[in-house]
Amino acid sequence: MHRTSRIQTAAAALGLVAFAGVAGAQEASRPLLQQLDSDGDGAVALAEAEGGLRQQFRQADRDGDGQVTEAEFVDARMALLSTLDTDGDGRITRMELVSRRFVGHGR
């Protein structure tokens, strides 16, 4: 893999951090970083980020054809919203993001 595409891959894997920036990026990013930090050293290496992206890709590729269509991408994002939006109001609050840190995000 070329260096540029590796950097883009890592950036995409960490894309949720930018999404979480709306309401408390530091608290919201901890669960994702902990999830990606497979060796537990407190940092996410490029290989760990790529592994996280591969896992997200496989989950989004519902028909298993090796491609994520627009519909599959939208479905994956809506599933994420549903997971984070614990009160179902269509919005993600800071409290909902922080609470995800303690519920269902262990290694």
VEXMI-800473 format. One record per residue (C-alpha): x, z, y; residue in one letter. Coordinates in nm, 2 decimals. Layout:
BEGIN
pt x->X | z->Z | y->Y | type->a .
...
END
This chain:
BEGIN
pt x->0.00 | z->0.00 | y->0.00 | type->m .
pt x->0.14 | z->-0.09 | y->0.35 | type->h .
pt x->0.21 | z->0.19 | y->0.59 | type->r .
pt x->-0.06 | z->0.08 | y->0.83 | type->t .
pt x->-0.33 | z->0.08 | y->0.56 | type->s .
pt x->-0.21 | z->0.42 | y->0.43 | type->r .
pt x->-0.25 | z->0.56 | y->0.78 | type->i .
pt x->-0.59 | z->0.41 | y->0.82 | type->q .
pt x->-0.69 | z->0.55 | y->0.48 | type->t .
pt x->-0.58 | z->0.90 | y->0.58 | type->a .
pt x->-0.77 | z->0.87 | y->0.91 | type->a .
pt x->-1.08 | z->0.76 | y->0.73 | type->a .
pt x->-1.06 | z->1.04 | y->0.48 | type->a .
pt x->-1.04 | z->1.29 | y->0.77 | type->l .
pt x->-1.32 | z->1.11 | y->0.96 | type->g .
pt x->-1.56 | z->1.39 | y->0.90 | type->l .
pt x->-1.35 | z->1.61 | y->1.13 | type->v .
pt x->-1.44 | z->1.38 | y->1.42 | type->a .
pt x->-1.81 | z->1.39 | y->1.32 | type->f .
pt x->-1.79 | z->1.77 | y->1.31 | type->a .
pt x->-1.64 | z->1.79 | y->1.66 | type->g .
pt x->-1.99 | z->1.79 | y->1.81 | type->v .
pt x->-2.03 | z->2.16 | y->1.73 | type->a .
pt x->-1.71 | z->2.35 | y->1.66 | type->g .
pt x->-1.45 | z->2.12 | y->1.52 | type->a .
pt x->-1.22 | z->2.40 | y->1.41 | type->q .
pt x->-1.47 | z->2.59 | y->1.21 | type->e .
pt x->-1.63 | z->2.28 | y->1.08 | type->a .
pt x->-1.31 | z->2.12 | y->0.97 | type->s .
pt x->-1.18 | z->2.41 | y->0.77 | type->r .
pt x->-1.40 | z->2.34 | y->0.46 | type->p .
pt x->-1.30 | z->1.98 | y->0.46 | type->l .
pt x->-0.93 | z->2.06 | y->0.50 | type->l .
pt x->-0.95 | z->2.32 | y->0.23 | type->q .
pt x->-1.12 | z->2.07 | y->0.00 | type->q .
pt x->-0.86 | z->1.80 | y->0.06 | type->l .
pt x->-0.56 | z->2.04 | y->0.04 | type->d .
pt x->-0.54 | z->2.02 | y->-0.34 | type->s .
pt x->-0.20 | z->2.20 | y->-0.37 | type->d .
pt x->-0.31 | z->2.49 | y->-0.14 | type->g .
pt x->-0.02 | z->2.47 | y->0.10 | type->d .
pt x->-0.23 | z->2.48 | y->0.41 | type->g .
pt x->-0.17 | z->2.12 | y->0.50 | type->a .
pt x->-0.32 | z->1.79 | y->0.39 | type->v .
pt x->-0.06 | z->1.54 | y->0.28 | type->a .
pt x->-0.13 | z->1.17 | y->0.29 | type->l .
pt x->-0.17 | z->1.15 | y->-0.09 | type->a .
pt x->-0.42 | z->1.43 | y->-0.07 | type->e .
pt x->-0.62 | z->1.25 | y->0.21 | type->a .
pt x->-0.61 | z->0.93 | y->0.01 | type->e .
pt x->-0.74 | z->1.12 | y->-0.30 | type->g .
pt x->-1.02 | z->1.26 | y->-0.09 | type->g .
pt x->-1.11 | z->0.92 | y->0.03 | type->l .
pt x->-1.12 | z->0.78 | y->-0.32 | type->r .
pt x->-1.35 | z->1.06 | y->-0.43 | type->q .
pt x->-1.58 | z->0.99 | y->-0.13 | type->q .
pt x->-1.57 | z->0.62 | y->-0.20 | type->f .
pt x->-1.67 | z->0.67 | y->-0.56 | type->r .
pt x->-1.96 | z->0.89 | y->-0.46 | type->q .
pt x->-2.08 | z->0.63 | y->-0.20 | type->a .
pt x->-2.05 | z->0.34 | y->-0.44 | type->d .
pt x->-2.37 | z->0.42 | y->-0.62 | type->r .
pt x->-2.39 | z->0.11 | y->-0.83 | type->d .
pt x->-2.02 | z->0.13 | y->-0.93 | type->g .
pt x->-1.93 | z->-0.22 | y->-0.84 | type->d .
pt x->-1.61 | z->-0.12 | y->-0.65 | type->g .
pt x->-1.76 | z->-0.20 | y->-0.31 | type->q .
pt x->-1.96 | z->0.01 | y->-0.06 | type->v .
pt x->-2.24 | z->-0.18 | y->0.10 | type->t .
pt x->-2.40 | z->-0.10 | y->0.43 | type->e .
pt x->-2.70 | z->0.05 | y->0.25 | type->a .
pt x->-2.47 | z->0.27 | y->0.03 | type->e .
pt x->-2.27 | z->0.38 | y->0.33 | type->f .
pt x->-2.58 | z->0.47 | y->0.52 | type->v .
pt x->-2.72 | z->0.66 | y->0.22 | type->d .
pt x->-2.39 | z->0.85 | y->0.19 | type->a .
pt x->-2.40 | z->0.95 | y->0.56 | type->r .
pt x->-2.76 | z->1.06 | y->0.53 | type->m .
pt x->-2.68 | z->1.27 | y->0.23 | type->a .
pt x->-2.40 | z->1.43 | y->0.43 | type->l .
pt x->-2.65 | z->1.50 | y->0.72 | type->l .
pt x->-2.90 | z->1.65 | y->0.47 | type->s .
pt x->-2.63 | z->1.87 | y->0.33 | type->t .
pt x->-2.52 | z->2.00 | y->0.66 | type->l .
pt x->-2.86 | z->2.02 | y->0.83 | type->d .
pt x->-2.98 | z->2.33 | y->0.65 | type->t .
pt x->-3.30 | z->2.38 | y->0.85 | type->d .
pt x->-3.40 | z->2.01 | y->0.82 | type->g .
pt x->-3.45 | z->1.95 | y->1.19 | type->d .
pt x->-3.24 | z->1.63 | y->1.20 | type->g .
pt x->-2.96 | z->1.80 | y->1.39 | type->r .
pt x->-2.64 | z->1.98 | y->1.29 | type->i .
pt x->-2.58 | z->2.30 | y->1.49 | type->t .
pt x->-2.26 | z->2.49 | y->1.51 | type->r .
pt x->-2.41 | z->2.77 | y->1.30 | type->m .
pt x->-2.50 | z->2.52 | y->1.03 | type->e .
pt x->-2.14 | z->2.39 | y->1.02 | type->l .
pt x->-1.99 | z->2.73 | y->1.02 | type->v .
pt x->-2.22 | z->2.85 | y->0.74 | type->s .
pt x->-2.11 | z->2.56 | y->0.52 | type->r .
pt x->-1.76 | z->2.72 | y->0.52 | type->r .
pt x->-1.90 | z->3.00 | y->0.31 | type->f .
pt x->-2.15 | z->2.82 | y->0.09 | type->v .
pt x->-2.05 | z->2.57 | y->-0.17 | type->g .
pt x->-1.71 | z->2.48 | y->-0.05 | type->h .
pt x->-1.47 | z->2.67 | y->-0.27 | type->g .
pt x->-1.19 | z->2.50 | y->-0.46 | type->r .
END
